[in-house]
Amino acid sequence: MHLLLAQCVMCFRTAASQQLERARVLNDGILMLGIPSLCILAGFVYWVYRRR
């Protein structure tokens, strides 16, 4: 389960070589880096949709 959230092959292999707690922290970091990007993208898509 702890390897399920890793996004790429490099992150997957890094998480697989770590202890369970470190793998969880790595996955949390991946999510924390992805959420702001997703929010910015969603805001841009909404802005484009409103300007149509």
C-alpha positions in Angstrom: 0.0 0.0 0.0 2.8 2.5 0.8 4.2 2.3 -2.7 0.9 2.9 -4.4 1.0 6.7 -4.3 4.5 7.0 -5.8 4.0 8.7 -9.2 7.0 7.8 -11.4 9.5 5.0 -11.7 12.2 6.9 -9.9 9.9 7.8 -7.0 8.6 4.2 -6.9 12.1 2.7 -6.6 13.1 5.3 -4.0 10.0 4.5 -1.9 10.6 0.8 -2.3 14.1 1.0 -1.0 13.1 3.1 2.1 11.5 2.1 5.4 7.7 2.3 5.6 7.6 5.7 7.4 10.1 7.3 5.0 8.1 6.0 2.0 4.9 7.5 3.5 6.7 10.9 3.9 7.9 10.7 0.3 4.4 10.1 -0.9 3.1 12.9 1.2 5.7 15.2 -0.3 4.7 14.1 -3.8 1.1 15.0 -3.0 2.0 18.3 -1.4 3.9 19.3 -4.5 1.1 18.2 -6.9 -1.8 19.9 -5.2 -0.8 23.5 -5.8 -0.1 22.7 -9.4 -3.5 21.1 -9.8 -5.2 24.1 -8.2 -3.4 26.5 -10.5 -4.3 24.4 -13.6 -8.0 24.2 -12.4 -8.1 28.0 -11.9 -6.6 28.6 -15.4 -9.2 26.2 -17.0 -12.0 27.9 -15.1 -10.7 31.3 -16.2 -10.5 30.2 -19.9 -14.0 28.7 -19.6 -15.4 31.9 -18.2 -13.8 34.0 -21.0 -15.4 32.0 -23.7 
